[in-house]
Amino acid sequence: MIVWLNGAYGAGKTTAARELVELLPDSVLFDPELVGAGLRVLLPRKRLEEVSDFQDLPAWRRLVVDTAAALHAEVGGTLVTPMTLLRQEYRDEVFGGLAARRIPVRHVLLDVDETILRERVARREEVPGDAGASAAVRRWCLERLPAYRRALAWLRADAHTVDTTSLTPRQTAERVAEAIRAGNGACDIVQTPEPTAETVAAGVLLFDEVDRVLLVDPTYKPGWEFPGGVVEPGEPPARAGVREVAEELGLRLDTALRLLVIDWEPPRPPGYGGLRLLFDGGRLTTTAARDLLLPGAELRGWRFVTEQEAAGLLPPVRMDRLRWALRARERGITLNLEAGTPVGA
């Protein structure tokens, strides 16, 4: 198990984590800051200058999952992980990766009144013996308070919250330990096994009465997605699309699906790529859309969007696929794509 202590920068997560390790049997401290420190040494300066936070590096998010899984396999028990995660898509990527490795996560938010937080940050000696560096770190923490405020809505919905405003680090750890023993903070994320070879996936485009397309928001990976999933061995792709729509949305499709695009996705480590098919699932009535059901462990939301709105939600590779699928639907044809581009275009 991983106990992930989230909260504002400078909220005292690491101090509380050290106390928590003493209270939870068979637990060790895993600080993802060390992964960031390693990348600062390993990556070229040019790449580091392209981001303002090492969390924005895909390598950091991937290595946090891989390192946590390796450490968990080595020592077992509980990993206590103090790390601020304010971007929900990063939470999805990291927690989803851990779930894929069958490592359960308990998400705990250490919240603190902002006035007290500012006082705590002002008192901290971030870099012993270096007043200038300590001041820079304190300034960095305070500059990120607006991002923390913006993230509070989803953080409080996703994590078990412990108000640490009037607590010492030891008292905070005791509250967290009590919450963990009571089963609080569990993240029920679908455990999608990581592929070990190329896969075939079937997505289904569903439209409302004004031809907006339905997208869903997975809990286990960043970015929005089309309803659908991996085709099981021996399963026809169109039938897989119908099955996935029923499982994800509680919707039974009675009409035959029409193939819009087949897209070959090249392997990009650590992914293996494969074939991605998008089918036209037809229009949903207002009543059918109102009755959609979401499995909480897999999807947190859905919405109908225009093509322009989809561009702000979908990762580029999925957006390219959607754009050509919409063109194919308009023209009544099927398009063969490679890496999101029509063959021969």
QUIUR-V975567 format. One line per field, one symbol per residue. phi: phi as a letter, one per 40 degrees, with the letter a starting at -180 (. if undefined). burial: 1 if it has 9 or more other C-alpha atoms within 8 Angstrom, else 0. A space follows every 10 residues. Layout:
BEGIN
phi = ???
burial = ???
END
This chain:
BEGIN
phi = .bbccbiccg cgcccccccc dccbcfbbcb bcdccccccc ccccddcccc bcaccccdcc cccccccccc ccccbggbcc bcacbbcccc dccccccccc cgbcbbbbbc cadcccdccc ccccbcbdgb cccccccccc cccccdcccc cddcccccbc cbcbdbbcdc ccccccdccc ccgcgcbcbc cccccbadbb bbbbcbbccb gcccbbbccb acgcacdiic ccdgbcdccc ccccccccbg bccccccbcc bbbccccbdc cbghcbbbbc cgcbcdcccc ccbbcdcbbb aaacbccccc ccbcddcccd ccdccccccc cgbbbbbbfg bdcgc
burial = 1111111111 1010011111 1011001111 1100110010 0000000100 1001001001 1111100110 1100001111 1111110111 1111111111 1011111111 1100011101 1000010000 1011101100 1101100100 1000110111 1111101011 0111111011 0001111011 1000000111 1111111110 0111111111 1111111111 1000001101 1101111111 1010001011 1111111000 0111111111 1111000110 0101101111 0101111001 1001101111 1011110110 0001111111 01000
END
